[in-house]
Amino acid sequence: DLIEKNKILKPFIDLLDAQDLRTIVVVLTGLSNLLALTEKLGGTDNLCLMVEEMGGMKKLESLQKHENEEVYKKAYAIIDAYFSNSDDEVEQELAPQEVNGALEFNATQPKDPEGGFTF
């Protein structure tokens, strides 16, 4: 609520576009701390949604290509920890299952339409 009332998130996220390396590192650290705090309070989903709506996700993805190792590691860590949960579930579904000591791949096959195909 405090973040929404004071409208501090957008200017904070916009600082990820700064040219100054130190500014970017400070903002990434602050964002990580903010997300960690909201995780403890149970508001991570709301904050992640706000960050995405304000273009923060695109900025984080862009920073993963940054020349500075600390910057891209911090950006990757934030995305991995807070923005990739739904992908993990999909990956689990696609992962091969071990059956009788062998890996079994069960890709879902699309079904033919009733009555076959018409061309």
C-alpha positions, 0 to 999 in steps of 0.5 A: 500500500505504501508503494502504491500511495506514494507512487515511488515504484515507477521512478525507481524502476526507471532508474534501471535505465541509468547510465551510471553503473553504481545507480543500476547496482543500487536499484537492483539491490533495492528491488531485490530487497523490496521483493524479499520483504514483500515475500515475507509479508505475502505481497510478492504477486502484487509487487511483481505485477506492478513491476511488470506493468511499469516495464520493469521486467523488460528492463531486467531482461535487458540488464541480463545482457549488460557488460558488467557481471554484477549487473547481469547476475543481479538481474538474473537472480531477481527474474529467477527468484520472483518472475519465473515460477509459472515456467517451473510448473510447465518445465516439470510437466515437460520433464521426462519421467523415469519408468522402470529405470528408463526415461519416458517422454510423454509429449502431449499429442494434438488430436485429429479433429472429429471427421478428419481433416478437410482441405 
